[in-house]
């Protein structure tokens, strides 16, 4: 029998299950175009050259936007292994990432290495404190333009840059997919067939 998961923490990664309960408000993201027509994104308004600052556009908070071509996005199918966390493939700047589906986390977490691979290693950020069952640590809150997942593009998105502990995982993962993204989808888990689906609402 299929069961629909909305906000339960059944797939939360234990080491970070409580990490994002009090995460700060989303960082702002600005879009600006230089004299050569190249589009840039930054969370720091002062990083934009003064000549282009007035034309910079403040982007809205994270929202789901259908990816081209137009039409209803196909649900993402995820393999369910009762011995391992539920993971889903996403794309950041065209780079494939594997994230743990964490319905107990309010904010998405990406490892610094994953941000580097996607070309966002130099994004400005601000330090934040995250608290988990293993203690408190400092991480960076950075904003990425778009995250492609299950036929939709979510962004701009403020994510926490933090490396997950590697213990107990057979395959490497690049972070956690939190409710800031998952709230745009319906997650359905069918344990009998060993699969789950993410469907854009």
C-alpha positions in Angstrom: 0.0 0.0 0.0 1.3 3.4 -0.9 1.6 6.0 1.8 1.9 9.7 1.4 4.6 11.5 3.4 4.1 15.2 4.0 6.2 16.4 6.9 7.1 13.3 8.9 10.8 12.9 9.7 10.9 9.2 8.6 13.8 9.7 6.3 15.8 12.3 8.3 19.5 11.8 8.5 20.1 11.2 12.3 23.3 13.3 12.5 21.4 16.4 11.2 17.8 15.6 12.1 17.5 18.7 14.2 20.0 20.9 12.4 17.7 23.3 10.7 14.8 23.7 13.1 15.8 27.4 13.7 17.4 28.2 10.4 17.6 32.0 9.5 15.5 33.7 6.9 16.4 33.2 3.3 19.3 35.2 2.0 18.6 37.8 -0.7 19.8 37.1 -4.2 20.5 39.8 -6.9 20.7 39.3 -10.6 22.7 41.8 -12.7 24.1 41.9 -16.3 27.5 43.3 -17.1 28.5 45.4 -20.2 29.2 42.2 -22.2 25.7 40.9 -21.5 26.9 38.2 -19.0 24.3 37.5 -16.3 25.6 37.3 -12.7 24.1 36.3 -9.4 25.2 37.5 -6.0 23.8 37.7 -2.4 26.0 40.8 -1.8 24.7 44.1 -3.3 28.0 45.7 -2.7 29.7 43.1 -4.9 27.9 44.6 -7.9 29.9 47.3 -9.7 28.3 50.7 -9.0 27.6 51.3 -12.7 25.3 48.2 -12.7 23.9 48.4 -9.2 20.8 50.4 -10.0 19.8 48.0 -12.7 20.3 44.9 -10.4 17.1 43.0 -9.8 16.3 41.5 -6.4 15.0 38.0 -7.0 12.0 36.5 -5.2 12.1 33.9 -2.5 12.3 30.2 -3.6 9.5 29.1 -5.9 8.8 26.3 -8.3 8.9 27.1 -12.0 8.2 24.4 -14.6 11.3 23.7 -16.7 11.1 24.0 -20.5 9.5 22.6 -22.6 6.1 23.6 -21.3 3.8 20.9 -19.9 3.2 18.9 -16.8 6.6 17.7 -15.3 7.0 13.9 -15.0 7.3 12.7 -11.4 10.8 11.7 -10.3 11.0 8.0 -9.4 13.2 7.1 -6.5 14.3 3.6 -5.5 13.4 2.7 -1.9 15.9 0.6 0.1 14.8 0.0 3.7 18.5 -0.3 4.7 19.5 3.1 3.4 18.3 6.7 3.4 16.0 7.8 0.5 18.1 9.7 -2.0 17.1 11.7 -5.2 19.1 13.1 -8.1 19.1 16.8 -8.7 21.0 19.2 -10.9 22.7 22.4 -9.9 24.1 24.5 -12.8 23.9 21.3 -15.0 25.9 19.2 -12.5 24.3 16.0 -11.1 24.1 15.8 -7.3 22.7 13.1 -5.0 20.8 14.4 -2.0 19.2 12.6 0.9 15.4 13.3 1.1 15.1 14.8 4.7 11.5 15.7 5.5 12.7 16.7 9.0 15.1 19.5 7.8 13.7 22.9 7.1 16.5 24.0 4.8 18.5 22.2 2.0 22.1 21.4 2.8 24.8 21.2 0.1 28.4 20.1 0.7 31.1 22.7 -0.1 32.6 20.1 -2.6 29.2 19.9 -4.4 29.0 23.7 -4.6 32.6 23.8 -6.0 31.7 21.2 -8.7 28.7 23.2 -9.8 30.8 26.4 -10.1 29.3 28.1 -7.0 32.3 27.7 -4.6 33.0 31.4 -4.6 29.5 32.5 -3.7 29.5 35.0 -0.8 27.7 33.7 2.3 27.2 34.5 6.0 28.1 32.3 8.9 25.3 30.6 10.8 25.1 28.1 13.7 23.6 24.7 13.1 22.6 22.4 16.0 22.3 18.7 15.7 22.4 15.6 17.9 26.1 15.5 17.5 26.6 19.1 18.7 26.8 22.6 17.4 28.9 23.8 14.5 29.3 26.8 12.2 28.4 26.7 8.5 27.8 29.2 5.7 24.4 30.2 4.3 24.7 30.9 0.5 22.2 31.5 -2.2 22.1 29.5 -5.5 20.0 30.6 -8.5 18.2 27.4 -9.3 18.0 23.7 -8.3 16.6 21.4 -11.0 14.6 18.5 -9.6 11.7 16.3 -10.8 11.0 18.4 -13.9 10.9 21.7 -12.0 13.3 24.5 -11.3 13.4 25.8 -7.7 15.0 29.1 -6.9 16.6 31.3 -5.9 17.4 29.1 -3.0 19.3 29.8 0.2 21.2 26.7 1.2 23.5 25.7 4.0 27.0 24.9 2.8 28.1 22.0 5.1 29.7 18.6 4.7 27.6 15.7 6.0 29.2 13.0 8.2 30.2 10.0 6.0 29.6 7.3 8.6 27.1 4.5 7.8 26.6 5.4 4.1 27.6 3.0 1.3 27.4 5.6 -1.4 28.6 9.3 -1.2 25.9 12.0 -1.1 26.1 15.7 -1.7 23.7 17.0 0.9 20.2 17.0 2.2 17.0 18.0 0.4 15.0 19.9 2.9 11.4 21.1 3.2 12.3 24.5 1.5 12.3 22.4 -1.7 10.1 19.4 -0.7 7.1 21.7 0.1 6.7 22.3 -3.6 6.2 18.5 -4.2 4.1 15.6 -3.0 6.3 12.7 -1.8 4.6 9.3 -2.2 6.4 6.2 -0.9 5.3 2.7 -2.0 7.2 0.2 0.1 5.5 -2.8 -1.6 7.0 -1.8 -5.0 10.2 -0.4 -3.6 9.9 3.0 -5.1 8.9 6.5 -4.2 7.8 9.5 -6.4 8.2 13.2 -6.2 5.4 15.0 -8.0 5.2 18.8 -8.4 2.1 20.2 -6.8 
